[in-house]
Amino acid sequence: MKSGYRSAGLLIFGIVFLLSIKSCSSFMQSARKFGGNNHGACAKHNGVNCKAGADTDGSVICYDGYRDSGYSYSSVCN
């Protein structure tokens, strides 16, 4: 019977571990959407993607690919 309890305990631990990873991932996505390089420039487009560089007109590019922001890359991304 002890091995049955051990198996159940490991199963529960595994489930809790996976749920905590999922929660952490969701939190990080939310933090990226609503914090950091947002500045209103891409508030409705998942935030500013500074790694994408500047658009051809010098504006920022948003995480969802939106390129018609009125904010300049140089003023938002340091």
Distance bins in CASP14 RR format, pairs under 12 A and 6 or more apart:
PFRMAT RR
TARGET T0000
AUTHOR 0000-0000-0000
RMODE 2
METHOD distances of the structure
MODEL  1
1 7 0 0 0 0 0 1 0 0 0 0 0
1 8 0 0 0 0 0 1 0 0 0 0 0
2 8 0 0 0 0 0 1 0 0 0 0 0
2 9 0 0 0 0 0 1 0 0 0 0 0
3 9 0 0 0 0 0 1 0 0 0 0 0
3 10 0 0 0 0 0 1 0 0 0 0 0
4 10 0 0 0 0 1 0 0 0 0 0 0
4 11 0 0 0 0 1 0 0 0 0 0 0
4 12 0 0 0 0 0 1 0 0 0 0 0
5 11 0 0 0 0 0 1 0 0 0 0 0
5 12 0 0 0 0 0 1 0 0 0 0 0
6 12 0 0 0 0 0 1 0 0 0 0 0
6 13 0 0 0 0 0 1 0 0 0 0 0
7 13 0 0 0 0 0 1 0 0 0 0 0
7 14 0 0 0 0 0 1 0 0 0 0 0
8 14 0 0 0 0 0 1 0 0 0 0 0
8 15 0 0 0 0 0 1 0 0 0 0 0
9 15 0 0 0 0 1 0 0 0 0 0 0
9 16 0 0 0 0 1 0 0 0 0 0 0
9 17 0 0 0 0 0 1 0 0 0 0 0
10 16 0 0 0 0 0 1 0 0 0 0 0
10 17 0 0 0 0 0 1 0 0 0 0 0
11 17 0 0 0 0 0 1 0 0 0 0 0
11 18 0 0 0 0 0 1 0 0 0 0 0
12 18 0 0 0 0 0 1 0 0 0 0 0
12 19 0 0 0 0 0 1 0 0 0 0 0
13 19 0 0 0 0 0 1 0 0 0 0 0
13 20 0 0 0 0 0 1 0 0 0 0 0
14 20 0 0 0 0 1 0 0 0 0 0 0
14 21 0 0 0 0 1 0 0 0 0 0 0
14 22 0 0 0 0 0 1 0 0 0 0 0
15 21 0 0 0 0 0 1 0 0 0 0 0
15 22 0 0 0 0 0 1 0 0 0 0 0
16 22 0 0 0 0 0 1 0 0 0 0 0
16 23 0 0 0 0 0 1 0 0 0 0 0
17 23 0 0 0 0 0 1 0 0 0 0 0
17 24 0 0 0 0 0 1 0 0 0 0 0
18 24 0 0 0 0 0 1 0 0 0 0 0
18 25 0 0 0 0 0 1 0 0 0 0 0
19 25 0 0 0 0 0 1 0 0 0 0 0
19 26 0 0 0 0 0 1 0 0 0 0 0
20 26 0 0 0 0 0 1 0 0 0 0 0
20 27 0 0 0 0 0 1 0 0 0 0 0
21 27 0 0 0 0 0 1 0 0 0 0 0
21 28 0 0 0 0 0 1 0 0 0 0 0
22 28 0 0 0 0 0 1 0 0 0 0 0
22 29 0 0 0 0 0 1 0 0 0 0 0
23 29 0 0 0 0 0 1 0 0 0 0 0
23 30 0 0 0 0 0 1 0 0 0 0 0
24 30 0 0 0 0 0 1 0 0 0 0 0
24 31 0 0 0 0 0 1 0 0 0 0 0
25 31 0 0 0 0 0 1 0 0 0 0 0
25 32 0 0 0 0 0 1 0 0 0 0 0
26 32 0 0 0 0 0 1 0 0 0 0 0
26 33 0 0 0 0 0 1 0 0 0 0 0
27 33 0 0 0 0 0 1 0 0 0 0 0
27 34 0 0 0 0 0 1 0 0 0 0 0
27 35 0 0 0 0 0 1 0 0 0 0 0
28 34 0 0 0 0 0 1 0 0 0 0 0
28 35 0 0 0 0 0 1 0 0 0 0 0
28 36 0 0 0 0 0 1 0 0 0 0 0
29 35 0 0 0 0 0 1 0 0 0 0 0
29 46 0 0 0 0 1 0 0 0 0 0 0
29 47 0 0 0 0 0 1 0 0 0 0 0
29 63 0 0 0 0 0 1 0 0 0 0 0
30 36 0 0 0 0 0 1 0 0 0 0 0
30 38 0 0 0 0 0 1 0 0 0 0 0
30 46 0 0 0 0 0 1 0 0 0 0 0
30 47 0 0 0 0 0 1 0 0 0 0 0
31 37 0 0 0 0 0 1 0 0 0 0 0
31 38 0 0 0 0 0 1 0 0 0 0 0
31 46 0 0 0 0 0 1 0 0 0 0 0
31 47 0 0 0 0 0 1 0 0 0 0 0
32 38 0 0 0 0 1 0 0 0 0 0 0
32 42 0 0 0 0 0 1 0 0 0 0 0
32 45 0 0 0 0 0 1 0 0 0 0 0
32 46 1 0 0 1 0 0 0 0 0 0 0
32 47 1 0 0 1 0 0 0 0 0 0 0
32 48 0 0 0 0 1 0 0 0 0 0 0
32 49 0 0 0 0 1 0 0 0 0 0 0
32 50 0 0 0 0 0 1 0 0 0 0 0
32 51 0 0 0 0 0 1 0 0 0 0 0
32 62 0 0 0 0 0 1 0 0 0 0 0
32 63 1 0 0 1 0 0 0 0 0 0 0
32 64 0 0 0 0 0 1 0 0 0 0 0
33 40 0 0 0 0 0 1 0 0 0 0 0
33 42 0 0 0 0 1 0 0 0 0 0 0
33 43 0 0 0 0 1 0 0 0 0 0 0
33 44 0 0 0 0 1 0 0 0 0 0 0
33 45 0 0 0 0 1 0 0 0 0 0 0
33 46 1 0 1 0 0 0 0 0 0 0 0
33 47 1 0 0 1 0 0 0 0 0 0 0
33 48 0 0 0 0 0 1 0 0 0 0 0
33 49 0 0 0 0 0 1 0 0 0 0 0
33 62 0 0 0 0 0 1 0 0 0 0 0
33 63 1 0 0 1 0 0 0 0 0 0 0
33 64 0 0 0 0 0 1 0 0 0 0 0
34 40 0 0 0 0 0 1 0 0 0 0 0
34 42 0 0 0 0 0 1 0 0 0 0 0
34 43 0 0 0 0 1 0 0 0 0 0 0
34 44 0 0 0 0 0 1 0 0 0 0 0
34 46 0 0 0 0 1 0 0 0 0 0 0
34 47 0 0 0 0 1 0 0 0 0 0 0
34 63 0 0 0 0 0 1 0 0 0 0 0
35 41 0 0 0 0 0 1 0 0 0 0 0
35 42 0 0 0 0 0 1 0 0 0 0 0
35 43 0 0 0 0 1 0 0 0 0 0 0
35 46 0 0 0 0 0 1 0 0 0 0 0
35 47 1 0 0 1 0 0 0 0 0 0 0
35 48 0 0 0 0 1 0 0 0 0 0 0
35 63 0 0 0 0 0 1 0 0 0 0 0
36 42 0 0 0 0 0 1 0 0 0 0 0
36 43 0 0 0 0 0 1 0 0 0 0 0
36 46 0 0 0 0 0 1 0 0 0 0 0
36 47 1 0 0 1 0 0 0 0 0 0 0
36 48 0 0 0 0 1 0 0 0 0 0 0
36 49 0 0 0 0 0 1 0 0 0 0 0
36 50 0 0 0 0 1 0 0 0 0 0 0
36 63 0 0 0 0 0 1 0 0 0 0 0
36 76 0 0 0 0 0 1 0 0 0 0 0
36 77 0 0 0 0 0 1 0 0 0 0 0
36 78 0 0 0 0 0 1 0 0 0 0 0
37 43 0 0 0 0 0 1 0 0 0 0 0
37 45 0 0 0 0 0 1 0 0 0 0 0
37 46 0 0 0 0 0 1 0 0 0 0 0
37 47 1 0 0 1 0 0 0 0 0 0 0
37 48 1 0 1 0 0 0 0 0 0 0 0
37 49 0 0 0 0 1 0 0 0 0 0 0
37 50 1 0 1 0 0 0 0 0 0 0 0
37 51 0 0 0 0 1 0 0 0 0 0 0
37 52 0 0 0 0 0 1 0 0 0 0 0
37 53 0 0 0 0 0 1 0 0 0 0 0
37 60 0 0 0 0 1 0 0 0 0 0 0
37 61 0 0 0 0 0 1 0 0 0 0 0
37 62 0 0 0 0 1 0 0 0 0 0 0
37 63 0 0 0 0 1 0 0 0 0 0 0
37 69 0 0 0 0 0 1 0 0 0 0 0
37 71 0 0 0 0 0 1 0 0 0 0 0
37 73 0 0 0 0 0 1 0 0 0 0 0
37 75 0 0 0 0 0 1 0 0 0 0 0
37 76 1 0 0 1 0 0 0 0 0 0 0
37 77 1 0 0 1 0 0 0 0 0 0 0
37 78 0 0 0 0 1 0 0 0 0 0 0
38 44 0 0 0 0 0 1 0 0 0 0 0
38 45 0 0 0 0 1 0 0 0 0 0 0
38 46 0 0 0 0 1 0 0 0 0 0 0
38 47 1 0 1 0 0 0 0 0 0 0 0
38 48 1 0 0 1 0 0 0 0 0 0 0
38 49 0 0 0 0 0 1 0 0 0 0 0
38 50 0 0 0 0 0 1 0 0 0 0 0
38 60 0 0 0 0 0 1 0 0 0 0 0
38 62 0 0 0 0 1 0 0 0 0 0 0
38 63 0 0 0 0 0 1 0 0 0 0 0
38 69 0 0 0 0 0 1 0 0 0 0 0
38 71 0 0 0 0 0 1 0 0 0 0 0
38 76 0 0 0 0 1 0 0 0 0 0 0
38 77 0 0 0 0 0 1 0 0 0 0 0
39 47 0 0 0 0 1 0 0 0 0 0 0
39 48 1 0 0 1 0 0 0 0 0 0 0
39 50 0 0 0 0 0 1 0 0 0 0 0
39 60 0 0 0 0 1 0 0 0 0 0 0
39 62 0 0 0 0 0 1 0 0 0 0 0
39 69 0 0 0 0 1 0 0 0 0 0 0
39 70 0 0 0 0 0 1 0 0 0 0 0
39 71 1 0 0 1 0 0 0 0 0 0 0
39 72 0 0 0 0 0 1 0 0 0 0 0
39 73 0 0 0 0 0 1 0 0 0 0 0
39 75 0 0 0 0 1 0 0 0 0 0 0
39 76 1 0 1 0 0 0 0 0 0 0 0
39 77 0 0 0 0 1 0 0 0 0 0 0
39 78 0 0 0 0 0 1 0 0 0 0 0
40 46 0 0 0 0 0 1 0 0 0 0 0
40 47 0 0 0 0 1 0 0 0 0 0 0
40 48 0 0 0 0 1 0 0 0 0 0 0
40 60 0 0 0 0 1 0 0 0 0 0 0
40 62 0 0 0 0 0 1 0 0 0 0 0
40 69 0 0 0 0 1 0 0 0 0 0 0
40 70 0 0 0 0 1 0 0 0 0 0 0
40 71 1 0 0 1 0 0 0 0 0 0 0
40 75 0 0 0 0 0 1 0 0 0 0 0
40 76 0 0 0 0 1 0 0 0 0 0 0
41 47 1 0 0 1 0 0 0 0 0 0 0
41 48 1 0 1 0 0 0 0 0 0 0 0
41 49 0 0 0 0 0 1 0 0 0 0 0
41 50 0 0 0 0 0 1 0 0 0 0 0
41 55 0 0 0 0 0 1 0 0 0 0 0
41 58 0 0 0 0 0 1 0 0 0 0 0
41 59 0 0 0 0 1 0 0 0 0 0 0
41 60 1 0 1 0 0 0 0 0 0 0 0
41 61 0 0 0 0 1 0 0 0 0 0 0
41 62 1 0 0 1 0 0 0 0 0 0 0
41 63 0 0 0 0 0 1 0 0 0 0 0
41 66 0 0 0 0 1 0 0 0 0 0 0
41 67 0 0 0 0 0 1 0 0 0 0 0
41 68 0 0 0 0 0 1 0 0 0 0 0
41 69 1 0 1 0 0 0 0 0 0 0 0
41 70 1 0 0 1 0 0 0 0 0 0 0
41 71 1 1 0 0 0 0 0 0 0 0 0
41 72 0 0 0 0 1 0 0 0 0 0 0
41 73 0 0 0 0 1 0 0 0 0 0 0
41 75 0 0 0 0 1 0 0 0 0 0 0
41 76 1 0 1 0 0 0 0 0 0 0 0
41 77 0 0 0 0 1 0 0 0 0 0 0
42 48 1 0 1 0 0 0 0 0 0 0 0
42 49 1 0 0 1 0 0 0 0 0 0 0
42 50 0 0 0 0 0 1 0 0 0 0 0
42 52 0 0 0 0 0 1 0 0 0 0 0
42 55 0 0 0 0 0 1 0 0 0 0 0
42 59 0 0 0 0 0 1 0 0 0 0 0
42 60 1 0 0 1 0 0 0 0 0 0 0
42 61 0 0 0 0 1 0 0 0 0 0 0
42 62 1 1 0 0 0 0 0 0 0 0 0
42 63 1 0 0 1 0 0 0 0 0 0 0
42 64 1 0 0 1 0 0 0 0 0 0 0
42 65 0 0 0 0 1 0 0 0 0 0 0
42 66 1 0 0 1 0 0 0 0 0 0 0
42 67 0 0 0 0 0 1 0 0 0 0 0
42 68 0 0 0 0 0 1 0 0 0 0 0
42 69 1 0 0 1 0 0 0 0 0 0 0
42 70 0 0 0 0 0 1 0 0 0 0 0
42 71 0 0 0 0 1 0 0 0 0 0 0
42 73 0 0 0 0 0 1 0 0 0 0 0
42 76 0 0 0 0 1 0 0 0 0 0 0
42 77 0 0 0 0 0 1 0 0 0 0 0
43 60 0 0 0 0 0 1 0 0 0 0 0
43 62 0 0 0 0 1 0 0 0 0 0 0
43 63 0 0 0 0 0 1 0 0 0 0 0
43 64 0 0 0 0 0 1 0 0 0 0 0
43 66 0 0 0 0 0 1 0 0 0 0 0
43 69 0 0 0 0 1 0 0 0 0 0 0
43 71 0 0 0 0 0 1 0 0 0 0 0
43 76 0 0 0 0 0 1 0 0 0 0 0
44 62 0 0 0 0 1 0 0 0 0 0 0
44 63 0 0 0 0 0 1 0 0 0 0 0
44 64 0 0 0 0 1 0 0 0 0 0 0
44 66 0 0 0 0 1 0 0 0 0 0 0
44 68 0 0 0 0 0 1 0 0 0 0 0
44 69 0 0 0 0 0 1 0 0 0 0 0
45 52 0 0 0 0 0 1 0 0 0 0 0
45 60 0 0 0 0 1 0 0 0 0 0 0
45 61 0 0 0 0 1 0 0 0 0 0 0
45 62 1 1 0 0 0 0 0 0 0 0 0
45 63 1 0 0 1 0 0 0 0 0 0 0
45 64 1 0 1 0 0 0 0 0 0 0 0
45 65 1 0 0 1 0 0 0 0 0 0 0
45 66 1 0 1 0 0 0 0 0 0 0 0
45 67 0 0 0 0 1 0 0 0 0 0 0
45 68 0 0 0 0 1 0 0 0 0 0 0
45 69 1 0 0 1 0 0 0 0 0 0 0
45 71 0 0 0 0 0 1 0 0 0 0 0
46 52 0 0 0 0 0 1 0 0 0 0 0
46 61 0 0 0 0 0 1 0 0 0 0 0
46 62 1 0 0 1 0 0 0 0 0 0 0
46 63 1 1 0 0 0 0 0 0 0 0 0
46 64 1 0 1 0 0 0 0 0 0 0 0
46 65 0 0 0 0 1 0 0 0 0 0 0
46 66 0 0 0 0 1 0 0 0 0 0 0
47 60 0 0 0 0 1 0 0 0 0 0 0
47 61 0 0 0 0 1 0 0 0 0 0 0
47 62 1 0 1 0 0 0 0 0 0 0 0
47 63 1 0 1 0 0 0 0 0 0 0 0
47 64 0 0 0 0 1 0 0 0 0 0 0
47 65 0 0 0 0 0 1 0 0 0 0 0
47 66 0 0 0 0 1 0 0 0 0 0 0
47 69 0 0 0 0 1 0 0 0 0 0 0
47 71 0 0 0 0 0 1 0 0 0 0 0
47 76 0 0 0 0 1 0 0 0 0 0 0
47 77 0 0 0 0 0 1 0 0 0 0 0
48 54 0 0 0 0 0 1 0 0 0 0 0
48 55 0 0 0 0 0 1 0 0 0 0 0
48 59 0 0 0 0 1 0 0 0 0 0 0
48 60 1 0 1 0 0 0 0 0 0 0 0
48 61 1 0 0 1 0 0 0 0 0 0 0
48 62 1 0 0 1 0 0 0 0 0 0 0
48 63 1 0 0 1 0 0 0 0 0 0 0
48 64 0 0 0 0 0 1 0 0 0 0 0
48 65 0 0 0 0 0 1 0 0 0 0 0
48 66 0 0 0 0 1 0 0 0 0 0 0
48 67 0 0 0 0 0 1 0 0 0 0 0
48 69 1 0 0 1 0 0 0 0 0 0 0
48 70 0 0 0 0 0 1 0 0 0 0 0
48 71 1 0 0 1 0 0 0 0 0 0 0
48 72 0 0 0 0 0 1 0 0 0 0 0
48 73 0 0 0 0 1 0 0 0 0 0 0
48 75 0 0 0 0 0 1 0 0 0 0 0
48 76 1 0 1 0 0 0 0 0 0 0 0
48 77 1 0 0 1 0 0 0 0 0 0 0
48 78 0 0 0 0 0 1 0 0 0 0 0
49 55 0 0 0 0 0 1 0 0 0 0 0
49 59 0 0 0 0 0 1 0 0 0 0 0
49 60 1 0 0 1 0 0 0 0 0 0 0
49 61 1 0 1 0 0 0 0 0 0 0 0
49 62 1 0 0 1 0 0 0 0 0 0 0
49 63 1 0 1 0 0 0 0 0 0 0 0
49 64 0 0 0 0 1 0 0 0 0 0 0
49 65 1 0 0 1 0 0 0 0 0 0 0
49 66 0 0 0 0 1 0 0 0 0 0 0
49 67 0 0 0 0 0 1 0 0 0 0 0
49 69 0 0 0 0 0 1 0 0 0 0 0
49 73 0 0 0 0 0 1 0 0 0 0 0
49 76 0 0 0 0 0 1 0 0 0 0 0
49 77 0 0 0 0 1 0 0 0 0 0 0
50 60 1 0 0 1 0 0 0 0 0 0 0
50 61 0 0 0 0 1 0 0 0 0 0 0
50 62 0 0 0 0 0 1 0 0 0 0 0
50 63 0 0 0 0 0 1 0 0 0 0 0
50 71 0 0 0 0 0 1 0 0 0 0 0
50 73 1 0 0 1 0 0 0 0 0 0 0
50 74 0 0 0 0 0 1 0 0 0 0 0
50 75 0 0 0 0 0 1 0 0 0 0 0
50 76 1 0 0 1 0 0 0 0 0 0 0
50 77 1 1 0 0 0 0 0 0 0 0 0
50 78 0 0 0 0 1 0 0 0 0 0 0
51 60 0 0 0 0 0 1 0 0 0 0 0
51 61 0 0 0 0 1 0 0 0 0 0 0
51 62 0 0 0 0 0 1 0 0 0 0 0
51 63 0 0 0 0 1 0 0 0 0 0 0
51 73 0 0 0 0 0 1 0 0 0 0 0
51 77 0 0 0 0 1 0 0 0 0 0 0
52 58 0 0 0 0 0 1 0 0 0 0 0
52 59 0 0 0 0 0 1 0 0 0 0 0
52 60 0 0 0 0 1 0 0 0 0 0 0
52 61 1 0 1 0 0 0 0 0 0 0 0
52 62 0 0 0 0 1 0 0 0 0 0 0
52 63 0 0 0 0 1 0 0 0 0 0 0
52 64 0 0 0 0 0 1 0 0 0 0 0
52 65 1 0 0 1 0 0 0 0 0 0 0
52 66 0 0 0 0 0 1 0 0 0 0 0
52 67 0 0 0 0 1 0 0 0 0 0 0
52 69 0 0 0 0 0 1 0 0 0 0 0
52 73 0 0 0 0 1 0 0 0 0 0 0
52 76 0 0 0 0 0 1 0 0 0 0 0
52 77 0 0 0 0 1 0 0 0 0 0 0
53 59 0 0 0 0 0 1 0 0 0 0 0
53 60 0 0 0 0 1 0 0 0 0 0 0
53 61 1 0 0 1 0 0 0 0 0 0 0
53 62 0 0 0 0 0 1 0 0 0 0 0
53 65 0 0 0 0 0 1 0 0 0 0 0
53 67 0 0 0 0 0 1 0 0 0 0 0
53 72 0 0 0 0 0 1 0 0 0 0 0
53 73 1 0 0 1 0 0 0 0 0 0 0
53 74 0 0 0 0 0 1 0 0 0 0 0
53 76 0 0 0 0 0 1 0 0 0 0 0
53 77 1 0 0 1 0 0 0 0 0 0 0
54 60 1 0 0 1 0 0 0 0 0 0 0
54 61 1 0 0 1 0 0 0 0 0 0 0
54 67 0 0 0 0 0 1 0 0 0 0 0
54 69 0 0 0 0 0 1 0 0 0 0 0
54 70 0 0 0 0 0 1 0 0 0 0 0
54 71 0 0 0 0 0 1 0 0 0 0 0
54 72 1 0 0 1 0 0 0 0 0 0 0
54 73 1 1 0 0 0 0 0 0 0 0 0
54 74 1 0 0 1 0 0 0 0 0 0 0
54 75 0 0 0 0 0 1 0 0 0 0 0
54 76 0 0 0 0 1 0 0 0 0 0 0
54 77 0 0 0 0 1 0 0 0 0 0 0
55 61 1 0 1 0 0 0 0 0 0 0 0
55 62 0 0 0 0 1 0 0 0 0 0 0
55 65 0 0 0 0 1 0 0 0 0 0 0
55 66 0 0 0 0 1 0 0 0 0 0 0
55 67 1 0 1 0 0 0 0 0 0 0 0
55 68 0 0 0 0 1 0 0 0 0 0 0
55 69 1 0 0 1 0 0 0 0 0 0 0
55 70 0 0 0 0 1 0 0 0 0 0 0
55 71 0 0 0 0 0 1 0 0 0 0 0
55 72 0 0 0 0 1 0 0 0 0 0 0
55 73 1 0 0 1 0 0 0 0 0 0 0
55 74 0 0 0 0 0 1 0 0 0 0 0
55 76 0 0 0 0 0 1 0 0 0 0 0
55 77 0 0 0 0 0 1 0 0 0 0 0
56 67 0 0 0 0 1 0 0 0 0 0 0
56 68 0 0 0 0 0 1 0 0 0 0 0
56 73 0 0 0 0 0 1 0 0 0 0 0
57 67 0 0 0 0 1 0 0 0 0 0 0
57 68 0 0 0 0 1 0 0 0 0 0 0
57 69 0 0 0 0 1 0 0 0 0 0 0
57 70 0 0 0 0 1 0 0 0 0 0 0
57 71 0 0 0 0 0 1 0 0 0 0 0
57 72 0 0 0 0 1 0 0 0 0 0 0
57 73 0 0 0 0 1 0 0 0 0 0 0
58 67 0 0 0 0 1 0 0 0 0 0 0
58 68 0 0 0 0 0 1 0 0 0 0 0
58 69 0 0 0 0 1 0 0 0 0 0 0
58 70 0 0 0 0 1 0 0 0 0 0 0
58 71 0 0 0 0 1 0 0 0 0 0 0
58 72 1 0 1 0 0 0 0 0 0 0 0
58 73 1 0 1 0 0 0 0 0 0 0 0
58 74 1 0 0 1 0 0 0 0 0 0 0
58 75 0 0 0 0 1 0 0 0 0 0 0
58 76 0 0 0 0 0 1 0 0 0 0 0
58 77 0 0 0 0 0 1 0 0 0 0 0
59 65 0 0 0 0 0 1 0 0 0 0 0
59 66 0 0 0 0 1 0 0 0 0 0 0
59 67 1 0 0 1 0 0 0 0 0 0 0
59 68 1 0 0 1 0 0 0 0 0 0 0
59 69 1 0 1 0 0 0 0 0 0 0 0
59 70 1 0 1 0 0 0 0 0 0 0 0
59 71 1 0 0 1 0 0 0 0 0 0 0
59 72 1 0 0 1 0 0 0 0 0 0 0
59 73 1 0 0 1 0 0 0 0 0 0 0
59 74 0 0 0 0 1 0 0 0 0 0 0
59 75 0 0 0 0 1 0 0 0 0 0 0
59 76 0 0 0 0 1 0 0 0 0 0 0
59 77 0 0 0 0 0 1 0 0 0 0 0
60 66 0 0 0 0 1 0 0 0 0 0 0
60 67 0 0 0 0 1 0 0 0 0 0 0
60 68 0 0 0 0 0 1 0 0 0 0 0
60 69 1 0 1 0 0 0 0 0 0 0 0
60 70 1 0 0 1 0 0 0 0 0 0 0
60 71 1 0 1 0 0 0 0 0 0 0 0
60 72 1 0 0 1 0 0 0 0 0 0 0
60 73 1 0 1 0 0 0 0 0 0 0 0
60 74 0 0 0 0 1 0 0 0 0 0 0
60 75 0 0 0 0 1 0 0 0 0 0 0
60 76 1 0 1 0 0 0 0 0 0 0 0
60 77 1 0 0 1 0 0 0 0 0 0 0
61 67 1 0 1 0 0 0 0 0 0 0 0
61 68 0 0 0 0 0 1 0 0 0 0 0
61 69 1 0 0 1 0 0 0 0 0 0 0
61 70 0 0 0 0 0 1 0 0 0 0 0
61 71 0 0 0 0 0 1 0 0 0 0 0
61 72 0 0 0 0 0 1 0 0 0 0 0
61 73 1 0 0 1 0 0 0 0 0 0 0
61 76 0 0 0 0 0 1 0 0 0 0 0
61 77 0 0 0 0 1 0 0 0 0 0 0
62 68 0 0 0 0 1 0 0 0 0 0 0
62 69 1 0 0 1 0 0 0 0 0 0 0
62 70 0 0 0 0 0 1 0 0 0 0 0
62 71 0 0 0 0 1 0 0 0 0 0 0
62 73 0 0 0 0 0 1 0 0 0 0 0
62 76 0 0 0 0 0 1 0 0 0 0 0
62 77 0 0 0 0 0 1 0 0 0 0 0
63 69 0 0 0 0 0 1 0 0 0 0 0
67 73 0 0 0 0 0 1 0 0 0 0 0
69 75 0 0 0 0 0 1 0 0 0 0 0
69 76 0 0 0 0 1 0 0 0 0 0 0
69 77 0 0 0 0 0 1 0 0 0 0 0
70 76 0 0 0 0 1 0 0 0 0 0 0
71 77 0 0 0 0 1 0 0 0 0 0 0
END
